[in-house]
Amino acid sequence: MVMLRVLGRRLVLLVPTILGIVTVTFFITHVLPGDPAYSLAGPNQSPANIKAIEHQYGFDQPITTQFWHYLTGIVHLDFGTSIVTGQSVASDLGNRLPATLELIVLSLALALIIGIAGGTLAARSAGRASDRAVRGVSAVMLAIPDFWLGLVLLFFFFFKLGWAPAPIGQIAPTDPAPTHITGAALLDAILTANGPALNAAFSHAVLPVVTLGAVLAAPISRLTRSATLEVLEADYVAFGRACGLRHRTLRWYALRAALPPVVTFAGIAFSILLGGTVLIENVFSWGGAAQYAANAIAQQDYNAIQAFVLIAGVASIAIFLVVDLLYMALDPRVKL
């Protein structure tokens, strides 16, 4: 019942939150310097051509009228047309968003596995060599930019050793492509049981996933270590130890009690990565939604920018709802 109440409150707040995101994003994009009509017209265009483009896309209308048209379009899931691709923004994002989500989910899963394992090992051996090694590696990884690590991995594993495929997206044009279902090549290959496509998609995903996963594993490891050490020093763990509970049982209880802050960080990291993977997507030519949004900002593609921010905002709300529910499942004492 508590979880249902939390879910109900979040759904009630969803509408004003989305309205706030749409309003702020719309007016910020429209007050920024520059005019997309000039970008579309190109150099040495006449004022008449620029006015024709402004009329075609509705840029010559009052901003309140443009905002109303945009709101009515959102109600029907119509985000407008991209001035760069000439296609529906909903179609563009629908084709690119699954690739970004696949990259984020795989990277975050790898980071959680490595980070939780490393942090738990460091906490169990506090002050010893393994603890110092984990903390040293974490400190180094925290100082390394993700795009630089991606370039280094490409240099060694693609250019020098030839083990990794060329950074040309989710799958090479010469590779067997899976049947398009979601737009995420690896997931589509799994859903269609296409072995050759699965091997090709997996080989292309390894380096970008390892790059983001290694960078994210560092803060997760440090957070897990500190939270686990705090739990191991708690009175209830000492009481359980005095009552003769097995070390394995105590370690499980300590890990479960240390996970809530890690889950919270994972939710924050997921939200940040929705737009923060743009450098990795550019390095590996991933072709995801973050790369699409960055190009839209450079070209002042209002509809594409607004749609991406809206989708990212809704996704963040959903992620934090899941985080809150997981928080309650891990620690029943929490009342939201």
N, C-alpha and C positions, 0 to 999 in steps of 0.2 A: 504493500500500500504506500509506503514511503516513496519508493521508486516511481510509482504511478503519479503521486502528487508532484514530484520533481519534474516528471515528463510533462504533466499538464501545465505547470507554471511556465516551463520553457516554451511550450507551444503557444501559450497566450502572449508571451513576450516576443515571439518570432516576427509577427507582423510589424509592430513599431520598429523593431531592430532593422528589418529589411528596408522599411521605408526610410529610416535614417541613413542607412548605407547608400541607398539609391540617391537620396537628395544631396548628401554631402559630395558624393563622387561626381554627380552630374554637374553641379555648380563649380566644383574645383576644376574639372577638366575644361569647362567652358570659359573660365576666367584666366586660364594660363595664357602666357604670351604666344602669339603665333596664330595662323589661320590655315586650317587643313585645305581650304580651297586653293591656296597658293601652292601647297605641296602637290596637289593633284594636277594643277594646271602646268606645273613645270616652269622653267625659266623663260623669260621673254614672251609671256602671254599678255594678251590685251585685257584691259579692264572688263570688256564685254564678256570674254570667255570666263573670267573669274566670277562675274556676277551670275552667269548661266550655271556654273557649277554650284555656287551657293544656293541658287534657287532649286536646283535638282535635288540637293540633299537637305534642303530646308534650313540652311544656315542663315538665310536672310530673314527668317521669322523672329518675332520676339522670343527671348529666352524662356519666358513663362509658357509660351505656346509649345516650344520645343520640348520643354519638360513635361507638359501634359501629354503630348503625343508619345513620349518615351514611356511614361507611366502606363498609359493604356496599352501600349505594346507589350510591356512586361507581364501584364495580367494575362495576356494570351501567349506568353512565352515567346514573344517576338522581340529580339534584342536589336533589330535593325539590320542594315547591310554594312559590311565592312567596305570602307572606301579604298582599301589597299587591295584586297582579294576580289572585290566585287561580288562576293557570295554572302549568304546569310551568316551572321555572327554565331547564331546558335549551331549552324552546321559546322562552321570552322572549329568552334570550341568542342563540339561533340566528337570531331575527328581527332583532336589533339589532346584533350583533357585525359582520356584513359592512359595515354603514354606517360604523362606526367605523374598520374596517380600510381601507376605501376612502378615507376622509378622510386617514388617516395615510400610506398609501402614496403618494397623489397629492401631499400636502404635502411629504413627505420627498423625493420625486423632484424636485419643483420646487426645493426648498432645495438639493439636491445640484447641480443644473444651475447655479443662480445662484451658489451659494457657491464651487464649484470654478472656474467661469469667472472670477468676481471675484477670488478668491484668486490664481489663476494670473496674471491680468492685473496685479495689484498686485505680485506677486513679480518679474515680468519688467520692470516699470517702477519698481523700488524707488527711493524718494526723489523721484519726479517727481509731476506733478499727478494723474495717474490713480491712482497709489498712495495719495496723500493723500485723494483722493475716496472710494476704496473703503474705506479705514480709517475715514474720517469717517462714512460712511453706516452701516458696521458698528457703530461705537460708539453711534450714535443708536438703531439697531434693537435693540441689546442692552439698552438702557435702557427700551424700550417694552413694557409688558405685552401679551400677545397679545389678551386680551379687549378692552382699550382700543382697540387697532388695529382689531379687528373692528367695534366700535361706530362708530369714525370712518369706516371704509369704508362701513358701512351708512348713516350720516348723509349722506355725499356722493353715493354711487352709487345709493341707493334713495330716500331722502327728498328730496334736492335735485335730482338729475339724472334719476331714474327709469330709469336704465339697468339696474339689477339687480332681480331679482324680490324679493318679500317674503320675509323670513327665516322660513319656515314649514316647514322640513324639506328632505328630499332632492328633493321634487317637490310641486308644488301640487295640491290636490284637483281643480282644474279642468283640469290638464294631462293629456295622454294618458299613462297609466301603462304601463310595460313589463311584459311577462309576468314574474311572480315566479319567479326561478330561484335567485339567491343572497341576495337581500335588499338588495344594493347597487344603487341605481337606475341609476347610470351604467353599471356593468358589465352589468346585465341588459339595458339598452337596446342596448348593443353586441352582446351575444350573440344577441339577437333581431332585430338589424338594424332597429330601430324608430327611424326618423329623427326624428319629432316628439318622441318620448320622450327621445331622446338630446339634442336641443337643450334641452329643458326641464331635464333632469337636469344638463347641463353648466352652464347658466346659474345654477342654484341652487348648484352646487359651486364656482364661481369665487371668490367672496368668502371663504368659509372656508378654501379651499385656499391662496389668496394670503395670507391672514392668517397661517396657521401656517407656510407656506413662507417668507415674508419674515422672520419672527422666527427661524426655524431657519437661514436662509441666513447670518445674521451670524456666529455662531460657526464655521460651516463655512468661511466665507471667511477669517476670521482664522487658523484652523487650517491651511488649505491654503496660505496665504501664508507662514506661518512654516516649515512643513515643506518647501515648495518652495525657499525661500531657503536653508535648511540643506542641501538636496540640491545646489543649484547651486554651493555653496561647497565641496562634497566633493572629495576628491582624484581620484576616478575620473571625475568630470565634467570636471575640468581636464585629465586625461589624454586623455579622449575629444576634448576641444576641441583639444588639441595634436596629436592624430593626424589632425585634419582632418574629423571627423564633422560632418555638416550640423547647423545650428541646430535644424531641425525634429526631427531624430532625438534630439538632446540634450534638447530640451524634452519629448519624449515619455518618454524614460527618467527625467527628473527628475519628471514628473507621476506616473508609475507608482510611483516610489520614495516619493513624498510621499503616496500614497493610503492606505496602511495605517492611519495614525491617523485619517484622515477616515472610513474604513469603520468603525472601532471606535466613533467618535462617533455615526455613523448608527445603529449597533446599540443604543447606549445611548439615543439619542433615541427610537427606535422603542419600546423598552420603557417609557420614561417617558410617551410619548404615549398608550399604551394606557389609562392612567387619567388622564392630564393634559389630555386634550382636553375635559374636562367643561365648562369655562367657555365654550369655543368652541361646543360642542354646545348649551349653554343659550342663548347669544347668537343662534345661527341656528336654534334649535329642531330640531336635527339628528335627534334621536331615536335616538341610538346607544347602545352598551353602557356608555360612561362616564357618560352622563346617567342611565341606568338604575341603575348602581351607586351614584351619588351619592344618588338618591332612596331606594335600599335602605338606605343608611347612615342617612339622616334618619328612616326608618320602622322601623329596627332589624329589617330583613328578613334574618334570619340566613342562610337558604339562598341568597338572591341574592348576598349579600356574599361568602360562602365560595366559591360557584361562580365569581364573577368573578375573585377573587384567584387561584384555582387555574388558571383559563384564562389569565390574564395571566402567571402564573409559568411555565406550560408554554410559552407563546408566547415568553417571554423566553429560556428555555433553547434553544428552536429557533433563535431569531434569533442568539444568540451562537455557536451551532454553525456557522451559515452565515457569520458574521463570521470565525470562526477559519479556516474553509476558504477564504474569500476572501483572508484574510491570507496563507495559505500559497501561494495561486495568484499573488498579487501579488509576494510576496517568497519565493522558494524557499529562502532561507537559514534561514527560520523553521522550527524543529522543535518541534512541540507534543507 
